[in-house]
Amino acid sequence: MNTPAPSPLRRHHAGARLRRLGAVTAGLVVAALALSGCLYSMIPTGSSSAGPTAKPDTSGIAADLQPFYGQKLTWSGCGGGMDCTTVKTPLDWENPGAGSLDLAVVRHRATGTSKGSLLTNPGGPGASGLQLIKSSLSFAVSPTLVKNYDVIGFDPRGVGSSTAVKCLDATQMDDYLYSIRPGARGSDEWTAAQKSANKDFADACAKNSKGILPYITTVNSARDMDLLRGVLGDKKLNYLGYSYGTFLGATYAQLYPDRVGHLVLDGALDPAVSNLDVSTTQAIGFESALRAYMASCLKDKKCPFQGTVDEAMGDLGALLASVDRSPQKNADGRMLGADTLMTSIVSALYSQDSWSYLTQSLTAVLKGDPSVAFQLADFYNSRENGKYTDNSTEAFRAYNCMDYPLENDPAAKAASDAKIKAEAPTIAPYWDGPDPCEQWPFPPTGTRGEITAAGSGPILVIGTTNDPATPYAWAESLAKQLEGGVLITRVGEGHTGYNKGNSCVDDAVDAYFVDGTVPAKAGIRCE
C-alpha cells in the first residue's frame, strides 16, 4: 500500500478498525446494502448515566503523583446512556511537574451489580477506544461483561479526543497515502520519493503536535492506565485488550504486577520480536489469509478467478502488477496503484465476514473499476467523504517510531526479504520500502524483550490459528513468557478471537472475568 512504510501491516491499528468493520459488515448484510459510506458507525445520542464515582485509590502512590491520582472526575452524559470525562495525566511520567495531557474517557455503567471498572483497548496503536465503546459496545464486550462491569473506553495519549498527535491536513494525507510515487518500484527515484514523503510527514508531525511526540510511548500509556485505575477507584486493573492492546496490557502487567486483576490479551503481539520480525511474520500471515480467502472464493460462482489456488494467486499477482504499471482512475480523480489495491485486499482479510467485499472489489478492478477497492482502502485509512475521521495514521506512526529500535543490519534485512519472497510471493513485491521511522524527529526509547510480569497472577492470552495480523505463534510465545499466562486457542480465520461467536472462547473469558475461573495452565483449544 502506499503508506510510505516498510510494510502496510506493521500498521496494527487496522486490527482494531477491522473489528469494527466485522460488526458493521454484518449489519450491512442484514440491511442488504452495498459497500459504501454506510460502513461508518453513527454514534447514538441519549441521556446521561452519570452517577457517583468511587473514591480515588491513591495508596502506594508517590507524593509528586498524588495530585494526578487524587483528582476527582466530573462525568457528563455523552449519548447512548453513557457518560464521559477528561482525566489529566503527566506529560512526562519521569517529571510529573513538567505539564499534563488530557485523556478522553467514556463509561457504560454495569446493567447489573458492578464488579468495578473494565478498561478496554481496541488496538492500533492509534485506534480510539472511546469511539469503540460509544459506537460498538456489544461488539467490544459480551452482554455478560456489560452486566457485570462498568465498561471503560479511552483514547490513549496522542489519540483521537485525548491530547492528540497532529500532522497533515486531509489533502496532504491523500497525497501521502494514495499518490503514485515516480519511478519504477524499488528504483533510486522511487526510493527517494518515498523517503521525501516520509520526511515531510515527520516534519509536519513535529511542527503540529505541540511537543508531545517524545512522550507518545506504550510505557507512558501503560502508566496512564494505572492512573485511570486509580481515579476510577479500583484497587486492581481489569482489562481487555485487542491486537496492539495486548502489548499495552502486557506492558502494564510488567510495570505493575501487583495491581493486575483480570487481564485478557486477544490477538497477541509478541513483545520480544523486532520490527523487522513483525514485518516478516505479518507478510506471511496475510499471504496465508489471502490463500484461505482464495480457496473459499473459488467455490463461489461469483469469484472472478478460476483454477487452483496457486493459479488464482498467480492471476491476482498479475492483476497487482497490471495496476502497478497502469493505475486505474477513480471517479474522484485518485489513481489506484498496486499499493492502494494491496491496502484494500489487506483491509478485507481481517474478518472472514468481509471476504465477499473483497470479491466485489477484485471483480470490479478486473473490469477497470477501482471504486470498491478505494472504499475498502478508505475504510482502512479512516477516510470518509474526502476527510479523515481520526488521527490513527499519525498516532500509529508516533507510537511505533518511539517503541521500536531502529534496525540497520543489512544481512537481517536481506534474510527477511528472502523469507517474504519465498513464503508470501503475492504480497512480497508490495511489502517493502524505506522505513519511515528513520525520518522521525526523536530517537526511539522503547526496547524489545520478553515480558514475564512475575507475580501478576493468571493472564489469559487468546490466539486465532490463521490470524493474519497477529499470527498465532505470537500468542503462543506471549503465553509462555508470562509467568501466569494461559493460552486460549481459537481455531479459525480472522483477527482476534473473543466475542466473535465462538462460545468456547467467550464462555472461558466471561467466566474468568465474572467468577475468576481460570482454565488449566495447559490452556484450551476451541474448534
DOLO-325604 format. One line per field, with one value per residue (C-alpha): z negated, y, x negated. Coordinates in steps of 0.2 Angstrom, whole numbers, plus 5000, padded with zeros to 4 digits. Layout:
! DOLO-325604
pz <- (Z / ...)
py <- (Y / ...)
px <- (X / ...)
This chain:
! DOLO-325604
pz <- (5000 / 5002 / 4984 / 4985 / 4973 / 4975 / 4974 / 4974 / 4960 / 4947 / 4945 / 4931 / 4929 / 4943 / 4932 / 4921 / 4936 / 4944 / 4928 / 4931 / 4950 / 4945 / 4935 / 4947 / 4962 / 4953 / 4951 / 4970 / 4974 / 4964 / 4972 / 4990 / 4993 / 5005 / 4998 / 4996 / 4984 / 4973 / 4966 / 4954 / 4937 / 4931 / 4913 / 4904 / 4893 / 4877 / 4858 / 4846 / 4835 / 4824 / 4806 / 4791 / 4793 / 4781 / 4771 / 4780 / 4775 / 4770 / 4760 / 4763 / 4775 / 4774 / 4767 / 4784 / 4792 / 4779 / 4787 / 4803 / 4794 / 4782 / 4795 / 4794 / 4810 / 4817 / 4828 / 4840 / 4852 / 4869 / 4878 / 4879 / 4860 / 4857 / 4848 / 4852 / 4843 / 4845 / 4835 / 4833 / 4834 / 4833 / 4850 / 4843 / 4830 / 4825 / 4822 / 4817 / 4814 / 4832 / 4838 / 4842 / 4856 / 4857 / 4858 / 4865 / 4856 / 4859 / 4846 / 4848 / 4831 / 4827 / 4830 / 4815 / 4799 / 4804 / 4800 / 4804 / 4820 / 4835 / 4846 / 4864 / 4879 / 4897 / 4904 / 4916 / 4909 / 4913 / 4913 / 4902 / 4888 / 4884 / 4901 / 4900 / 4884 / 4889 / 4906 / 4904 / 4886 / 4890 / 4902 / 4890 / 4875 / 4872 / 4863 / 4848 / 4846 / 4849 / 4835 / 4823 / 4826 / 4829 / 4846 / 4849 / 4866 / 4868 / 4881 / 4876 / 4876 / 4893 / 4900 / 4905 / 4892 / 4880 / 4882 / 4900 / 4912 / 4927 / 4944 / 4961 / 4967 / 4977 / 4994 / 4988 / 4981 / 4998 / 5006 / 4993 / 4993 / 5011 / 5023 / 5036 / 5032 / 5048 / 5055 / 5056 / 5039 / 5030 / 5041 / 5034 / 5040 / 5032 / 5015 / 5015 / 5017 / 5003 / 4991 / 4996 / 4992 / 4975 / 4971 / 4975 / 4964 / 4949 / 4950 / 4950 / 4935 / 4926 / 4931 / 4927 / 4911 / 4899 / 4891 / 4886 / 4898 / 4887 / 4874 / 4885 / 4880 / 4874 / 4857 / 4854 / 4860 / 4848 / 4834 / 4839 / 4837 / 4819 / 4817 / 4824 / 4812 / 4798 / 4802 / 4805 / 4788 / 4792 / 4782 / 4796 / 4815 / 4825 / 4844 / 4861 / 4875 / 4893 / 4905 / 4900 / 4885 / 4879 / 4879 / 4869 / 4857 / 4855 / 4853 / 4839 / 4831 / 4831 / 4823 / 4810 / 4807 / 4790 / 4797 / 4810 / 4808 / 4823 / 4839 / 4856 / 4871 / 4888 / 4904 / 4896 / 4901 / 4896 / 4886 / 4889 / 4908 / 4918 / 4930 / 4945 / 4937 / 4936 / 4954 / 4960 / 4950 / 4955 / 4973 / 4972 / 4961 / 4974 / 4988 / 4978 / 4975 / 4994 / 4999 / 4987 / 4995 / 5012 / 5008 / 5002 / 5017 / 5030 / 5023 / 5027 / 5045 / 5042 / 5040 / 5053 / 5053 / 5059 / 5057 / 5042 / 5028 / 5034 / 5052 / 5044 / 5033 / 5049 / 5058 / 5043 / 5044 / 5062 / 5058 / 5045 / 5057 / 5070 / 5059 / 5054 / 5072 / 5077 / 5062 / 5063 / 5062 / 5049 / 5051 / 5038 / 5048 / 5037 / 5045 / 5040 / 5040 / 5033 / 5016 / 5013 / 5020 / 5008 / 4994 / 4999 / 5000 / 4983 / 4975 / 4980 / 4974 / 4955 / 4955 / 4964 / 4965 / 4976 / 4989 / 5000 / 5002 / 5007 / 5021 / 5026 / 5026 / 5036 / 5049 / 5052 / 5053 / 5066 / 5076 / 5074 / 5060 / 5044 / 5034 / 5022 / 5019 / 5014 / 5002 / 4993 / 4993 / 4987 / 4973 / 4968 / 4968 / 4959 / 4974 / 4977 / 4990 / 4993 / 4974 / 4961 / 4946 / 4934 / 4932 / 4931 / 4945 / 4936 / 4919 / 4926 / 4933 / 4917 / 4906 / 4917 / 4920 / 4902 / 4897 / 4909 / 4910 / 4927 / 4936 / 4948 / 4951 / 4970 / 4968 / 4957 / 4970 / 4984 / 4974 / 4971 / 4989 / 4995 / 4982 / 4988 / 5006 / 5003 / 4992 / 4997 / 5016 / 5020 / 5007 / 5007 / 5021 / 5012 / 4994 / 4994 / 4994 / 4984 / 4965 / 4961 / 4943 / 4950 / 4953 / 4936 / 4926 / 4910 / 4906 / 4900 / 4882 / 4882 / 4881 / 4886 / 4874 / 4866 / 4853 / 4838 / 4827 / 4812 / 4798 / 4808 / 4806 / 4821 / 4838 / 4852 / 4870 / 4885 / 4902 / 4918 / 4928 / 4945 / 4939 / 4952 / 4942 / 4926 / 4930 / 4918 / 4915 / 4906 / 4894 / 4890 / 4887 / 4875 / 4865 / 4862 / 4857 / 4845 / 4828 / 4826 / 4845 / 4850 / 4869 / 4877 / 4895 / 4907 / 4922 / 4937 / 4948 / 4945 / 4932 / 4913 / 4906 / 4892 / 4894 / 4912 / 4910 / 4903 / 4887 / 4881 / 4881 / 4875 / 4860 / 4854 / 4855 / 4846 / 4833 / 4829 / 4828 / 4818 / 4807 / 4808 / 4816 / 4824 / 4837 / 4834 / 4836 / 4852 / 4859 / 4870 / 4889 / 4896 / 4913)
py <- (5000 / 5017 / 5021 / 5025 / 5012 / 4996 / 4986 / 4990 / 4979 / 4984 / 4996 / 4986 / 4999 / 4990 / 4976 / 4987 / 4995 / 4979 / 4973 / 4987 / 4983 / 4965 / 4972 / 4984 / 4972 / 4960 / 4975 / 4978 / 4960 / 4962 / 4978 / 4971 / 4987 / 4988 / 4993 / 5012 / 5026 / 5017 / 5007 / 5021 / 5019 / 5033 / 5037 / 5037 / 5051 / 5049 / 5053 / 5054 / 5038 / 5049 / 5043 / 5044 / 5040 / 5029 / 5037 / 5038 / 5024 / 5034 / 5020 / 5017 / 5032 / 5044 / 5061 / 5070 / 5059 / 5062 / 5077 / 5066 / 5050 / 5061 / 5071 / 5070 / 5066 / 5076 / 5065 / 5071 / 5062 / 5060 / 5049 / 5031 / 5031 / 5033 / 5047 / 5055 / 5063 / 5070 / 5064 / 5074 / 5063 / 5069 / 5073 / 5066 / 5052 / 5054 / 5073 / 5075 / 5093 / 5096 / 5098 / 5087 / 5079 / 5076 / 5058 / 5057 / 5043 / 5035 / 5024 / 5012 / 5008 / 4990 / 4985 / 4973 / 4974 / 4981 / 4972 / 4988 / 4995 / 4985 / 4995 / 4991 / 4995 / 4991 / 4991 / 5001 / 5009 / 5024 / 5017 / 5026 / 5016 / 5030 / 5028 / 5009 / 5009 / 5023 / 5016 / 4997 / 4992 / 4975 / 4971 / 4976 / 4966 / 4952 / 4955 / 4946 / 4959 / 4973 / 4967 / 4964 / 4979 / 4997 / 4996 / 5010 / 5016 / 5029 / 5037 / 5034 / 5049 / 5055 / 5048 / 5055 / 5065 / 5065 / 5076 / 5071 / 5069 / 5081 / 5080 / 5083 / 5090 / 5080 / 5085 / 5082 / 5065 / 5060 / 5063 / 5054 / 5038 / 5037 / 5046 / 5036 / 5039 / 5042 / 5029 / 5010 / 5001 / 4999 / 5011 / 5025 / 5038 / 5029 / 5026 / 5044 / 5050 / 5038 / 5045 / 5063 / 5059 / 5051 / 5066 / 5079 / 5068 / 5068 / 5086 / 5090 / 5079 / 5088 / 5105 / 5102 / 5091 / 5104 / 5095 / 5079 / 5067 / 5061 / 5056 / 5045 / 5028 / 5012 / 5013 / 5030 / 5024 / 5009 / 5021 / 5031 / 5016 / 5014 / 5032 / 5028 / 5013 / 5024 / 5039 / 5026 / 5019 / 5002 / 4993 / 4982 / 4984 / 4973 / 4975 / 4968 / 4972 / 4968 / 4967 / 4981 / 4982 / 4966 / 4974 / 4988 / 4976 / 4966 / 4981 / 4986 / 4969 / 4971 / 4988 / 4984 / 4966 / 4968 / 4979 / 4966 / 4960 / 4951 / 4954 / 4946 / 4949 / 4944 / 4944 / 4945 / 4954 / 4946 / 4959 / 4951 / 4952 / 4966 / 4977 / 4968 / 4951 / 4959 / 4964 / 4947 / 4937 / 4948 / 4947 / 4928 / 4929 / 4939 / 4928 / 4913 / 4923 / 4928 / 4909 / 4905 / 4918 / 4912 / 4894 / 4900 / 4912 / 4898 / 4888 / 4903 / 4906 / 4925 / 4923 / 4932 / 4919 / 4901 / 4885 / 4880 / 4891 / 4893 / 4898 / 4910 / 4918 / 4919 / 4929 / 4940 / 4944 / 4948 / 4960 / 4969 / 4970 / 4977 / 4991 / 4995 / 4998 / 5006 / 5014 / 5015 / 5032 / 5033 / 5045 / 5057 / 5058 / 5047 / 5033 / 5015 / 5008 / 4992 / 4999 / 5005 / 4989 / 4979 / 4990 / 4986 / 4967 / 4968 / 4978 / 4964 / 4950 / 4954 / 4947 / 4932 / 4942 / 4954 / 4942 / 4945 / 4963 / 4958 / 4948 / 4963 / 4974 / 4962 / 4959 / 4977 / 4981 / 4967 / 4977 / 4993 / 5000 / 5004 / 5012 / 4997 / 4995 / 5013 / 5011 / 4997 / 5006 / 5022 / 5012 / 5006 / 5023 / 5031 / 5042 / 5047 / 5059 / 5066 / 5069 / 5058 / 5054 / 5051 / 5053 / 5034 / 5035 / 5049 / 5041 / 5024 / 5031 / 5041 / 5025 / 5014 / 5025 / 5028 / 5010 / 5000 / 5002 / 5006 / 4992 / 4994 / 4976 / 4973 / 4954 / 4953 / 4964 / 4953 / 4937 / 4945 / 4949 / 4932 / 4924 / 4935 / 4932 / 4913 / 4912 / 4927 / 4928 / 4938 / 4951 / 4952 / 4965 / 4977 / 4975 / 4984 / 5002 / 5015 / 5014 / 5030 / 5029 / 5034 / 5051 / 5053 / 5068 / 5059 / 5044 / 5028 / 5025 / 5008 / 4991 / 4974 / 4959 / 4946 / 4951 / 4939 / 4950 / 4940 / 4940 / 4946 / 4930 / 4922 / 4932 / 4925 / 4926 / 4922 / 4917 / 4913 / 4900 / 4909 / 4927 / 4937 / 4952 / 4945 / 4927 / 4913 / 4910 / 4927 / 4922 / 4905 / 4915 / 4928 / 4915 / 4906 / 4922 / 4927 / 4919 / 4917 / 4916 / 4904 / 4901 / 4900 / 4894 / 4899 / 4888 / 4898 / 4913 / 4932 / 4944 / 4941 / 4928 / 4934 / 4939 / 4933 / 4919 / 4905 / 4900 / 4890 / 4906 / 4918 / 4907 / 4905 / 4923 / 4928 / 4915 / 4922 / 4940 / 4936 / 4921 / 4921 / 4904 / 4901 / 4887 / 4874 / 4880 / 4870 / 4881 / 4876 / 4874 / 4880 / 4872)
px <- (5000 / 4994 / 4992 / 4974 / 4969 / 4959 / 4974 / 4993 / 4997 / 4985 / 5000 / 5008 / 5022 / 5030 / 5034 / 5045 / 5053 / 5057 / 5065 / 5077 / 5078 / 5084 / 5098 / 5103 / 5102 / 5114 / 5126 / 5124 / 5129 / 5145 / 5149 / 5144 / 5134 / 5119 / 5102 / 5102 / 5100 / 5113 / 5098 / 5095 / 5105 / 5116 / 5113 / 5130 / 5136 / 5146 / 5147 / 5134 / 5130 / 5118 / 5118 / 5107 / 5089 / 5079 / 5066 / 5049 / 5036 / 5020 / 5012 / 4994 / 4993 / 4978 / 4980 / 4977 / 4991 / 5004 / 5012 / 5015 / 5021 / 5032 / 5041 / 5060 / 5069 / 5084 / 5095 / 5107 / 5119 / 5112 / 5125 / 5132 / 5134 / 5115 / 5106 / 5089 / 5075 / 5057 / 5043 / 5026 / 5011 / 4992 / 4984 / 4968 / 4970 / 4952 / 4955 / 4974 / 4972 / 4967 / 4985 / 5000 / 5010 / 5029 / 5036 / 5054 / 5064 / 5081 / 5090 / 5105 / 5111 / 5115 / 5133 / 5132 / 5121 / 5104 / 5088 / 5079 / 5071 / 5066 / 5054 / 5053 / 5041 / 5046 / 5028 / 5018 / 5008 / 5019 / 5037 / 5050 / 5056 / 5068 / 5077 / 5076 / 5087 / 5098 / 5102 / 5100 / 5101 / 5109 / 5095 / 5082 / 5088 / 5101 / 5118 / 5111 / 5097 / 5109 / 5120 / 5105 / 5093 / 5093 / 5085 / 5072 / 5066 / 5052 / 5041 / 5023 / 5011 / 5009 / 5025 / 5042 / 5051 / 5036 / 5021 / 5018 / 5003 / 5007 / 4998 / 5006 / 5022 / 5034 / 5027 / 5009 / 5014 / 5022 / 5006 / 4996 / 5007 / 5013 / 5001 / 4992 / 4973 / 4962 / 4950 / 4951 / 4954 / 4938 / 4928 / 4917 / 4930 / 4945 / 4935 / 4930 / 4948 / 4954 / 4940 / 4945 / 4963 / 4958 / 4948 / 4962 / 4974 / 4962 / 4958 / 4977 / 4979 / 4965 / 4972 / 4991 / 4990 / 4985 / 4970 / 4979 / 4970 / 4956 / 4969 / 4980 / 4974 / 4983 / 4974 / 4981 / 4998 / 4997 / 4994 / 5009 / 5019 / 5014 / 5019 / 5036 / 5037 / 5033 / 5045 / 5059 / 5057 / 5051 / 5038 / 5033 / 5034 / 5047 / 5043 / 5047 / 5035 / 5036 / 5021 / 5009 / 5019 / 5011 / 4994 / 5001 / 5009 / 4993 / 4983 / 4994 / 4993 / 4974 / 4974 / 4987 / 4989 / 4996 / 5010 / 5016 / 5034 / 5041 / 5032 / 5037 / 5025 / 5033 / 5024 / 5007 / 4991 / 4975 / 4966 / 4949 / 4950 / 4941 / 4949 / 4941 / 4948 / 4966 / 4965 / 4959 / 4972 / 4986 / 4982 / 4983 / 4998 / 5008 / 5002 / 5009 / 5026 / 5026 / 5024 / 5038 / 5049 / 5045 / 5049 / 5066 / 5069 / 5065 / 5080 / 5092 / 5098 / 5096 / 5077 / 5068 / 5054 / 5053 / 5042 / 5032 / 5027 / 5010 / 5016 / 5028 / 5015 / 5004 / 5018 / 5020 / 5002 / 5004 / 5018 / 5007 / 4993 / 5005 / 5011 / 4994 / 4989 / 5005 / 5015 / 5034 / 5043 / 5057 / 5072 / 5064 / 5048 / 5037 / 5027 / 5027 / 5010 / 5004 / 5001 / 5018 / 5025 / 5015 / 5022 / 5039 / 5035 / 5027 / 5042 / 5054 / 5043 / 5045 / 5063 / 5070 / 5086 / 5078 / 5072 / 5087 / 5082 / 5065 / 5073 / 5083 / 5068 / 5057 / 5071 / 5073 / 5054 / 5053 / 5066 / 5057 / 5067 / 5057 / 5072 / 5075 / 5056 / 5055 / 5069 / 5060 / 5044 / 5053 / 5060 / 5043 / 5036 / 5052 / 5056 / 5074 / 5080 / 5063 / 5060 / 5051 / 5062 / 5047 / 5029 / 5025 / 5011 / 5002 / 5004 / 4998 / 4983 / 4979 / 4980 / 4971 / 4957 / 4954 / 4957 / 4946 / 4927 / 4921 / 4913 / 4898 / 4892 / 4891 / 4889 / 4905 / 4915 / 4909 / 4914 / 4931 / 4934 / 4929 / 4941 / 4955 / 4952 / 4952 / 4967 / 4978 / 4974 / 4990 / 4988 / 4969 / 4967 / 4978 / 4972 / 4956 / 4950 / 4940 / 4943 / 4952 / 4945 / 4928 / 4935 / 4944 / 4938 / 4935 / 4925 / 4934 / 4934 / 4943 / 4934 / 4939 / 4939 / 4949 / 4962 / 4964 / 4975 / 4969 / 4981 / 4996 / 5007 / 5016 / 5017 / 5027 / 5020 / 5030 / 5023 / 5033 / 5024 / 5025 / 5025 / 5016 / 5011 / 5006 / 5001 / 5004 / 4986 / 4986 / 5000 / 4991 / 4975 / 4983 / 4992 / 4976 / 4967 / 4980 / 4977 / 4996 / 5000 / 5014 / 5017 / 5034 / 5033 / 5047 / 5046 / 5051 / 5049 / 5048 / 5041 / 5044 / 5055 / 5066 / 5084 / 5085 / 5097 / 5086 / 5095 / 5079 / 5069 / 5082 / 5088 / 5070 / 5066 / 5083 / 5081 / 5063 / 5069 / 5085 / 5081 / 5062 / 5062 / 5045 / 5043 / 5029 / 5011 / 5011 / 5024 / 5039 / 5042 / 5058 / 5063)
